[in-house]
Amino acid sequence: MRKFLVVLDETRECLNAMRFAAMRASHSGGGVIILSVIPPEEYQHWIGVAELMRQEARERIEAHFEVFAKWMRDRQGVDPELIIREGEPATEILAVIQEDPQIGILVLGAGSDKSGPGPLVSQLTRSAGNMPCPMTIVPGDMSKERLESIT
């Protein structure tokens, strides 16, 4: 089964990437992997605080995942898988793709404000020629209706 890897983060455009991945998976008989990356902690010397912050981040990620997963199951008939990693987002995305040969497409949401598509999209598109799979970049301002019509 071909899987769509989509990144769950705090950005607004993440929603359209989730929708696109779920709809494409539903229409093509594929699966969805939702990856969320907890960035490295700046204050490693505060071990107890860092561990509490890490646990709170995991709980927040799991709560967001459940919202998306329910929509995917109920509306698209897709049961997504959650992967939580710690580290630099681009590095962890590439590692997950390398580890799972069934991942066929990376789906990212692009920001639509003046600052550009976002740091993750900018970083990964610079190395797009060396990616182990194709990448789909979904505009953050694209309407739900338009997403439905193209998937």
C-alpha positions as CSV (number, residue, x, y, z in Angstrom):
1,M,0.0,0.0,0.0
2,R,1.3,3.5,-0.9
3,K,1.4,5.8,2.1
4,F,1.2,9.6,2.2
5,L,3.4,11.2,4.8
6,V,2.0,14.4,6.2
7,V,3.4,16.7,8.9
8,L,1.4,17.7,11.9
9,D,2.6,21.0,13.3
10,E,1.3,24.3,14.7
11,T,0.9,26.0,11.4
12,R,-2.5,26.9,9.8
13,E,-1.5,25.4,6.5
14,C,-1.1,22.0,8.1
15,L,-4.9,21.6,7.9
16,N,-5.0,21.6,4.1
17,A,-2.0,19.2,3.9
18,M,-4.0,16.8,6.2
19,R,-7.1,17.1,4.1
20,F,-5.2,16.6,0.8
21,A,-3.3,13.5,2.1
22,A,-6.5,11.9,3.5
23,M,-8.5,12.5,0.3
24,R,-5.7,11.2,-2.0
25,A,-5.3,8.2,0.2
26,S,-9.0,7.5,0.2
27,H,-9.3,7.8,-3.6
28,S,-6.2,5.7,-4.3
29,G,-6.5,3.0,-1.7
30,G,-3.5,4.3,0.2
31,G,-2.7,5.1,3.8
32,V,-1.7,8.1,5.8
33,I,1.2,8.6,8.2
34,I,1.0,11.7,10.3
35,L,4.4,12.8,11.6
36,S,4.9,15.3,14.4
37,V,8.4,16.4,15.4
38,I,9.2,17.8,18.8
39,P,12.1,20.2,18.3
40,P,15.2,19.8,20.5
41,E,15.0,21.5,23.9
42,E,17.1,24.6,24.4
43,Y,17.5,24.1,28.1
44,Q,19.0,20.6,28.5
45,H,20.3,21.4,31.9
46,W,16.8,21.6,33.3
47,I,16.2,17.9,32.9
48,G,13.0,17.7,35.0
49,V,11.4,20.7,33.3
50,A,12.5,19.5,29.8
51,E,10.9,16.1,30.5
52,L,7.7,17.7,31.6
53,M,7.7,20.0,28.5
54,R,8.3,16.9,26.3
55,Q,5.4,15.0,27.9
56,E,3.1,18.0,27.5
57,A,4.1,18.3,23.8
58,R,3.3,14.6,23.2
59,E,-0.1,15.0,24.9
60,R,-0.9,18.0,22.7
61,I,0.2,16.2,19.6
62,E,-1.9,13.2,20.5
63,A,-4.9,15.4,21.1
64,H,-4.5,17.1,17.7
65,F,-3.9,13.8,16.0
66,E,-7.2,12.4,17.4
67,V,-9.1,15.3,15.9
68,F,-7.6,14.7,12.4
69,A,-7.8,10.9,12.7
70,K,-11.5,11.0,13.6
71,W,-12.2,13.2,10.5
72,M,-10.1,10.9,8.3
73,R,-11.8,7.8,9.6
74,D,-15.4,9.2,9.5
75,R,-15.2,11.2,6.3
76,Q,-12.5,9.5,4.2
77,G,-12.4,5.9,5.5
78,V,-8.7,6.2,6.2
79,D,-7.2,5.1,9.5
80,P,-4.0,7.2,9.9
81,E,-0.9,6.2,11.8
82,L,0.8,8.6,14.2
83,I,4.6,8.9,14.5
84,I,6.1,11.3,17.1
85,R,9.8,12.1,16.8
86,E,12.2,14.4,18.5
87,G,14.8,16.4,16.6
88,E,15.1,18.7,13.7
89,P,11.9,18.4,11.5
90,A,13.6,18.1,8.1
91,T,16.0,15.5,9.4
92,E,13.3,13.4,11.0
93,I,11.0,13.6,7.9
94,L,13.8,12.2,5.8
95,A,14.6,9.5,8.3
96,V,10.9,8.3,8.4
97,I,10.8,8.2,4.6
98,Q,14.0,6.2,4.5
99,E,12.7,3.8,7.1
100,D,9.4,3.0,5.4
101,P,9.6,2.0,1.8
102,Q,5.8,2.2,1.4
103,I,5.9,6.0,1.8
104,G,5.2,7.2,-1.7
105,I,4.5,10.9,-1.3
106,L,5.4,13.6,1.2
107,V,2.6,16.2,1.7
108,L,3.4,19.6,3.1
109,G,1.3,22.7,3.5
110,A,2.7,26.0,2.2
111,G,2.0,29.2,4.1
112,S,0.5,32.0,2.2
113,D,1.7,35.1,4.0
114,K,4.5,37.5,2.8
115,S,7.2,35.6,4.6
116,G,7.0,32.7,2.1
117,P,5.9,29.1,2.2
118,G,7.4,28.4,5.6
119,P,10.8,27.1,6.8
120,L,10.1,23.4,6.4
121,V,8.9,23.8,2.8
122,S,11.8,26.1,2.0
123,Q,14.3,23.7,3.4
124,L,13.0,20.6,1.8
125,T,12.4,22.1,-1.6
126,R,16.1,23.1,-1.8
127,S,16.9,19.4,-1.7
128,A,13.9,18.2,-3.7
129,G,16.1,16.7,-6.4
130,N,17.6,14.3,-3.9
131,M,14.4,13.3,-2.1
132,P,13.6,9.6,-1.8
133,C,10.0,10.2,-2.9
134,P,8.0,12.9,-4.6
135,M,6.7,15.9,-2.6
136,T,3.3,17.6,-2.9
137,I,3.0,21.1,-1.6
138,V,-0.5,22.2,-0.8
139,P,-1.3,25.9,-0.7
140,G,-2.5,26.9,2.7
141,D,-5.3,29.2,1.4
142,M,-6.8,26.6,-1.1
143,S,-10.4,26.1,-0.4
144,K,-11.8,22.8,0.8
145,E,-14.0,22.6,-2.3
146,R,-11.0,23.1,-4.6
147,L,-9.0,20.4,-2.6
148,E,-12.0,18.0,-3.1
149,S,-12.1,18.7,-6.8
150,I,-8.4,18.0,-7.5
151,T,-8.0,14.9,-5.3
